[in-house]
Structure formats: structure tokens, C-alpha cells
């Protein structure tokens, strides 16, 4: 049985505080997480560092925003959120249908 793939647009806020990895290495890590849930990344756009409108932590006033377009099965967004919950380099993730 073959699963149909859907197109998604995801926005990630990356947290590189206290890490030696560059932003590109963090993006590659997120790509690996997407491929682990049978997703194929089609486009990546680094939007750069931005300050948060509402700060939840005074020690973390802004983060690096990255948008990715990918195709994956219908269950992939929930699986991706669960995998990223354990990944401390991703501060926030929003996945929506494209």
C-alpha cells in the first residue's frame, strides 16, 4: 500500500545558544529529522535572526528563523513535532499545509 504525500510548509525557530554548531549544521539536523518521518525537503530559506515580539525568557530574546517546504505522508507533522520535542536546538516549530 502506497501512501500519498502531502506538501507542507514549516517554520522553525532555532536555538544555538551554547552550541558550537553553525546555523547550517542545525538546519541539516532538522532536515534529517524530516527525512526520518519519510519527508523530502524541497526548499530551505534562512530568514535570519529576529527578535521575538513576546519574550518568554529574558535570556533568549530572539532566534534564527528558517522556513522549509517538504512533502511527506499525512501522519508526518505529528511525528515530526514529537521528534523535535526532544531536540534542544529547535525552540519552536510550526507545520502547516502548503
Order of alpha helices (4+ residues) and beta strands (2+ residues): beta-alpha-beta-beta-alpha-beta
